[in-house]
Amino acid sequence: MKKVKRRTTRYFVSGPNSLWQLYKTVSFWKVVKNFIVIQLARYTPFFPVKNWLYRTFLKMKVGDKTAFALMVVPDIMFPEKISVGSNTVIGFNTTILAHEYLIKEYRLGDVKIGSEVMIGANSTILPGVEIGDGAIVSAGTLVHRDVPAGSFVGGNPMQLIYTKEQREQREKQSKDSSRT
C-alpha cells in the first residue's frame, strides 16, 4: 500500500494548547448546533432522515442510499469537510474526524469516503484521508492513511489485508467452489 501523508493544513497557536483555544477556531454556536444535529442523527433509525440532517444542517456531502449506522459521530466542529459517496455503509459507533487539536497546533483536513465502501463498527477515521470506492475497512480500524479503491484494510495501526485484485480473486474462487 502506497503511504501517503494525510492531507491536513496546520495552524500554529501560542499560549495554552489549541483545544483550550477552541472558540478562536470555530464558532461556539456552530458547535452547539452541530452537537444537537449529531445527537439527533445518532439515534434516528431512518437513514433518509439522517442523510437529510447531515446534508441540510451540517453541509456534509452524502450520496444516495448511504447508511450511517446507530451512534456514528461525524466531526462536530468541521462536518462540512466530510464527503461520502453513494451506497456506502458506515458501521456502528464509527467516528469521522476532520480536525486534530494538539498542544502547539491544530490541523484540519477533508475526509473523502467513496461509493460502495463498507466501514466496520467502532472504526475511527482521521482527518485528511481518502477511502477509495469499493474499499472495506474492518471493525475497530484506525484509518490513519489513504485506503486504495477496492482494497480490504484493518487493524490498529491499519494494515492492508487484500488489494482489490486479491479480493476479486478470492471472491471468484469462493463463487467457483460454491457452484461445485
C-alpha positions as a Markdown table, in Angstrom:
| # | Residue | x | y | z |
|---|---|---|---|---|
| 1 | Met | 0.0 | 0.0 | 0.0 |
| 2 | Lys | 1.4 | 3.3 | -1.0 |
| 3 | Lys | 2.0 | 5.5 | 2.0 |
| 4 | Val | 0.5 | 9.0 | 1.5 |
| 5 | Lys | 0.8 | 11.6 | 4.2 |
| 6 | Arg | -2.6 | 12.8 | 5.3 |
| 7 | Arg | -3.7 | 16.0 | 3.7 |
| 8 | Thr | -4.1 | 18.4 | 6.6 |
| 9 | Thr | -3.5 | 22.1 | 7.0 |
| 10 | Arg | -1.5 | 23.0 | 10.1 |
| 11 | Tyr | -2.4 | 26.1 | 12.2 |
| 12 | Phe | 0.1 | 27.0 | 14.9 |
| 13 | Val | -1.0 | 28.6 | 18.2 |
| 14 | Ser | 0.8 | 30.3 | 21.1 |
| 15 | Gly | -0.2 | 30.2 | 24.7 |
| 16 | Pro | -2.5 | 27.4 | 26.0 |
| 17 | Asn | -3.0 | 24.3 | 24.0 |
| 18 | Ser | -5.0 | 24.6 | 20.8 |
| 19 | Leu | -8.1 | 22.8 | 22.2 |
| 20 | Trp | -8.2 | 25.3 | 25.1 |
| 21 | Gln | -8.4 | 28.0 | 22.3 |
| 22 | Leu | -11.2 | 26.1 | 20.5 |
| 23 | Tyr | -13.6 | 29.0 | 20.1 |
| 24 | Lys | -11.0 | 31.1 | 18.4 |
| 25 | Thr | -11.0 | 28.5 | 15.6 |
| 26 | Val | -14.8 | 27.7 | 15.3 |
| 27 | Ser | -17.9 | 29.5 | 16.4 |
| 28 | Phe | -19.4 | 28.4 | 19.8 |
| 29 | Trp | -22.9 | 28.5 | 18.2 |
| 30 | Lys | -21.8 | 26.4 | 15.3 |
| 31 | Val | -20.6 | 23.7 | 17.7 |
| 32 | Val | -23.8 | 23.9 | 19.7 |
| 33 | Lys | -26.0 | 23.5 | 16.5 |
| 34 | Asn | -23.8 | 20.6 | 15.2 |
| 35 | Phe | -23.9 | 18.9 | 18.6 |
| 36 | Ile | -27.7 | 18.9 | 18.6 |
| 37 | Val | -28.0 | 17.7 | 15.0 |
| 38 | Ile | -25.4 | 15.0 | 15.5 |
| 39 | Gln | -27.1 | 13.7 | 18.7 |
| 40 | Leu | -30.5 | 13.6 | 16.8 |
| 41 | Ala | -28.9 | 11.8 | 13.9 |
| 42 | Arg | -27.1 | 9.3 | 16.1 |
| 43 | Tyr | -30.3 | 7.9 | 17.4 |
| 44 | Thr | -32.5 | 8.3 | 14.4 |
| 45 | Pro | -33.4 | 4.9 | 12.9 |
| 46 | Phe | -34.3 | 6.3 | 9.5 |
| 47 | Phe | -31.5 | 6.6 | 7.0 |
| 48 | Pro | -33.1 | 9.2 | 4.7 |
| 49 | Val | -33.7 | 11.4 | 7.8 |
| 50 | Lys | -30.1 | 11.1 | 8.9 |
| 51 | Asn | -28.8 | 11.9 | 5.5 |
| 52 | Trp | -31.1 | 14.9 | 5.2 |
| 53 | Leu | -29.9 | 16.2 | 8.6 |
| 54 | Tyr | -26.3 | 15.8 | 7.6 |
| 55 | Arg | -26.7 | 17.5 | 4.2 |
| 56 | Thr | -29.0 | 20.3 | 5.4 |
| 57 | Phe | -27.6 | 21.3 | 8.8 |
| 58 | Leu | -24.0 | 20.1 | 8.7 |
| 59 | Lys | -23.3 | 20.7 | 5.0 |
| 60 | Met | -21.8 | 17.2 | 4.6 |
| 61 | Lys | -21.8 | 15.7 | 1.1 |
| 62 | Val | -23.7 | 12.4 | 1.4 |
| 63 | Gly | -24.5 | 10.2 | -1.6 |
| 64 | Asp | -27.8 | 8.4 | -2.3 |
| 65 | Lys | -28.6 | 5.2 | -0.3 |
| 66 | Thr | -25.7 | 5.8 | 2.1 |
| 67 | Ala | -26.4 | 4.3 | 5.5 |
| 68 | Phe | -24.9 | 5.7 | 8.8 |
| 69 | Ala | -25.5 | 3.1 | 11.5 |
| 70 | Leu | -26.6 | 3.9 | 15.0 |
| 71 | Met | -24.2 | 6.0 | 17.1 |
| 72 | Val | -21.9 | 7.2 | 14.2 |
| 73 | Val | -20.2 | 10.5 | 15.1 |
| 74 | Pro | -19.2 | 12.8 | 12.3 |
| 75 | Asp | -16.8 | 15.7 | 13.1 |
| 76 | Ile | -18.7 | 18.1 | 15.4 |
| 77 | Met | -16.6 | 21.2 | 14.5 |
| 78 | Phe | -16.0 | 20.8 | 10.8 |
| 79 | Pro | -18.5 | 18.3 | 9.4 |
| 80 | Glu | -18.6 | 20.2 | 6.1 |
| 81 | Lys | -15.2 | 18.7 | 5.4 |
| 82 | Ile | -16.7 | 15.2 | 5.2 |
| 83 | Ser | -17.9 | 13.7 | 1.9 |
| 84 | Val | -19.3 | 10.2 | 1.5 |
| 85 | Gly | -20.3 | 8.6 | -1.8 |
| 86 | Ser | -23.4 | 6.6 | -2.7 |
| 87 | Asn | -24.4 | 3.2 | -1.3 |
| 88 | Thr | -21.8 | 3.3 | 1.4 |
| 89 | Val | -22.2 | 1.8 | 4.9 |
| 90 | Ile | -20.7 | 3.5 | 7.9 |
| 91 | Gly | -20.7 | 1.0 | 10.8 |
| 92 | Phe | -22.0 | 1.4 | 14.4 |
| 93 | Asn | -20.1 | 3.9 | 16.6 |
| 94 | Thr | -17.7 | 5.0 | 13.9 |
| 95 | Thr | -16.0 | 8.4 | 14.4 |
| 96 | Ile | -15.1 | 10.5 | 11.4 |
| 97 | Leu | -12.7 | 13.4 | 12.3 |
| 98 | Ala | -11.8 | 16.4 | 10.2 |
| 99 | His | -9.8 | 18.0 | 12.9 |
| 100 | Glu | -7.0 | 17.3 | 15.3 |
| 101 | Tyr | -6.3 | 19.7 | 18.3 |
| 102 | Leu | -2.7 | 19.3 | 19.6 |
| 103 | Ile | -0.6 | 21.2 | 22.1 |
| 104 | Lys | 1.0 | 23.8 | 19.8 |
| 105 | Glu | -1.2 | 23.5 | 16.7 |
| 106 | Tyr | -4.4 | 22.2 | 15.3 |
| 107 | Arg | -4.9 | 20.5 | 11.9 |
| 108 | Leu | -7.8 | 20.4 | 9.5 |
| 109 | Gly | -8.3 | 18.0 | 6.6 |
| 110 | Asp | -11.0 | 16.9 | 4.3 |
| 111 | Val | -12.2 | 13.3 | 4.6 |
| 112 | Lys | -13.4 | 11.6 | 1.4 |
| 113 | Ile | -15.1 | 8.3 | 1.6 |
| 114 | Gly | -16.0 | 6.8 | -1.8 |
| 115 | Ser | -19.1 | 4.9 | -3.1 |
| 116 | Glu | -19.9 | 1.3 | -2.1 |
| 117 | Val | -17.5 | 1.5 | 0.8 |
| 118 | Met | -18.0 | -0.7 | 3.9 |
| 119 | Ile | -16.7 | 0.7 | 7.2 |
| 120 | Gly | -16.9 | -1.7 | 10.1 |
| 121 | Ala | -18.2 | -0.8 | 13.6 |
| 122 | Asn | -16.1 | 1.2 | 16.1 |
| 123 | Ser | -13.6 | 2.5 | 13.5 |
| 124 | Thr | -12.0 | 5.9 | 13.6 |
| 125 | Ile | -11.2 | 7.9 | 10.5 |
| 126 | Leu | -8.6 | 10.6 | 10.9 |
| 127 | Pro | -8.6 | 13.9 | 9.0 |
| 128 | Gly | -7.1 | 14.2 | 5.6 |
| 129 | Val | -7.6 | 10.7 | 4.4 |
| 130 | Glu | -9.4 | 9.3 | 1.3 |
| 131 | Ile | -11.1 | 5.9 | 1.2 |
| 132 | Gly | -11.5 | 4.7 | -2.4 |
| 133 | Asp | -14.6 | 3.3 | -4.0 |
| 134 | Gly | -15.5 | -0.3 | -3.0 |
| 135 | Ala | -13.0 | -0.5 | -0.1 |
| 136 | Ile | -13.7 | -2.4 | 3.0 |
| 137 | Val | -12.5 | -1.3 | 6.4 |
| 138 | Ser | -12.7 | -3.9 | 9.1 |
| 139 | Ala | -14.3 | -3.2 | 12.5 |
| 140 | Gly | -12.1 | -1.3 | 15.0 |
| 141 | Thr | -9.7 | 0.1 | 12.5 |
| 142 | Leu | -7.8 | 3.4 | 12.9 |
| 143 | Val | -7.8 | 4.8 | 9.4 |
| 144 | His | -4.7 | 7.0 | 9.5 |
| 145 | Arg | -3.8 | 7.0 | 5.8 |
| 146 | Asp | -5.5 | 6.6 | 2.4 |
| 147 | Val | -7.3 | 3.3 | 1.6 |
| 148 | Pro | -7.0 | 2.3 | -2.1 |
| 149 | Ala | -10.1 | 1.6 | -4.0 |
| 150 | Gly | -11.4 | -2.0 | -3.7 |
| 151 | Ser | -8.9 | -3.0 | -1.0 |
| 152 | Phe | -9.6 | -4.6 | 2.4 |
| 153 | Val | -7.8 | -3.0 | 5.4 |
| 154 | Gly | -8.0 | -3.4 | 9.1 |
| 155 | Gly | -6.3 | -3.1 | 12.5 |
| 156 | Asn | -4.5 | -0.5 | 14.6 |
| 157 | Pro | -2.3 | 0.5 | 13.1 |
| 158 | Met | -4.2 | 0.0 | 9.8 |
| 159 | Gln | -2.7 | -2.7 | 7.6 |
| 160 | Leu | -3.5 | -3.7 | 4.0 |
| 161 | Ile | -5.1 | -7.2 | 4.2 |
| 162 | Tyr | -6.0 | -7.6 | 0.5 |
| 163 | Thr | -5.6 | -5.5 | -2.6 |
| 164 | Lys | -8.5 | -5.0 | -4.9 |
| 165 | Glu | -7.1 | -7.7 | -7.2 |
| 166 | Gln | -6.5 | -10.2 | -4.4 |
| 167 | Arg | -10.1 | -9.6 | -3.1 |
| 168 | Glu | -11.5 | -10.2 | -6.6 |
| 169 | Gln | -9.5 | -13.4 | -7.0 |
| 170 | Arg | -10.7 | -14.7 | -3.6 |
| 171 | Glu | -14.4 | -13.8 | -4.4 |
| 172 | Lys | -14.1 | -15.6 | -7.8 |
| 173 | Gln | -12.6 | -18.7 | -6.1 |
| 174 | Ser | -15.4 | -18.6 | -3.5 |
| 175 | Lys | -18.1 | -18.4 | -6.1 |
| 176 | Asp | -16.5 | -21.2 | -8.1 |
| 177 | Ser | -16.2 | -23.5 | -5.1 |
| 178 | Ser | -19.8 | -22.9 | -4.1 |
| 179 | Arg | -21.0 | -24.0 | -7.6 |
| 180 | Thr | -19.4 | -27.4 | -7.3 |
